[in-house]
């Protein structure tokens, strides 16, 4: 229960930050990616602000013996750059550039009930489902246990 409340609160703060900084507006993202035209640096400033707050906080949290609401820290252990990572990044980037949304802002923008946002989120969920099914199928074929 404590973990759920913390997740809800941090998600709300994240969504509020996205809304206040207008990062739920695809035009902001497209403007940031339009380096040859009417470049909009707003996204860069938001990312810089987020890093400035997160980096010291990250080190402060990791200096603890364990998180407040879990038994241990769950940090990624995979560090190599492989074909799957590159392909996923390319697909993510293409979707971000074409639609002007990435998952976080799209979920926050759902509150607008805009048809574009609804279609994007539906397509995103289908893509995640297909990727998950593909990964499960590959694991079964290769005899790899995900656990």
N, C-alpha and C positions, 0 to 999 in steps of 0.2 A: 504494500500500500504506500509506504514512504517513497519507494522508487517511482511509483506511478505519479504521485503528487509532484515530485521533483521534475520528472519528465514533462508533465503538463505545464508547470511553471516555466521551465526553461524554453519549451516550445512556444509558449505564449510570448515570452520576452523576445525570442528570435523573430517570431512573426511580427510583433510590434515594431521591432527595429527595421525589418524589411519594408513594412508599410510606411513608417515615418520617413525613411530614406527614399521612398518611391521606387524601390527595387522590384516591386511587383508590376511595374509598368514595362512591358516589353520594349517600348520605344527607348527607354534608358539603356537597356542592354544592347540593342541594335546600334544606338548612337555611340556606345563605347567601342563596339566592334568596327565601326565605320572610320577607321584611322585615315583613310584617303579622302574623306569628305567632311561632314559636320561632326567631328569627334566630340563626344561628351565624356569628360573625365570623372563624372559623378561616381560611377561604379568603382573606379580606382580609389577614390577617396573613401568610400564606404569600406572597401576591402582593407585599406590601410588602417582605418580606425578599428576595424574588427581585429586585425593582427596586433595592433598596439595594446588592445585590452586582453586578448586571448593569450599571447605569448607569455607574459609574466604570470598570468593566472594558471596556465598549463604547468609551468615549472613549480609554482607554489603547491598545486594539487598533487603533482607527482612526488613531491618531497614528503608527503604523508605515507604512512605505512600501508594504508588501505583507504578506499573511497568512503564517503559518509554513508552511502546507501547500498553498498555491495560488499561482498567478501574479499574481492580482489580487483585489481585493475585489469581490464581487457584491452590490450593494446595490440595493434597489428604486428605480426611477426614476419610477414612476407616483405622483403625489401628489394627483390630483383624486378627489373623492368623487362616484361616479356611481351609476347605478341598479343595475348589476351588483354593486358593492361593498355597497350597502345591502341588496339581495336576499340576497346570500350571508351577510351578517352576521345578517339576520333568520332565515334557515334554520338557520345554525349555532346561534344563540341559542335557537331553538325546540327543536332537538334536544338541546342542552345542558340546558335547563330540564326537558324531558320525561324524558330518560333519566338525567340527573345525570352524564353522561360527556362529555368532549371527547376528541379523538383521543389525546393523550399519555397521560392516565390510563387510558383504555380499553386501550391497547396494554400498559401495565404490568399492568393487571388481568387480561389474558389468562392470566397464569400461574395464576390461580385456577381456570380452566376452567369458570367459572360460565356456565350457559346464557344468562343475561341479557347477559353481556359478549360471549360468542360471537356472539349475535344482533346486538348493537349493532355490533361490529366488522365483521361480514359486511354489514350494512346500510350502514355507513359506506363500505366499499370499493365496494359497488355504486353508491352515490351519487357517489363520486369518479369511477368509471368512466363513469357516465351524464353527469356534468358535462364530463368530458374529451371524450367522444364528441360532445356537443352543441357544445362550443367548436370542435372540429375541423370539424364539419359547417357551423357558422356561418362559419368562416374560408374554407372551400371555396366556400360560396354567395356570400360577399362578395368573394372573390378576394384575401383577406388572407393574407400569408405570415407564419407564426408565428416564423420564424427571425430 
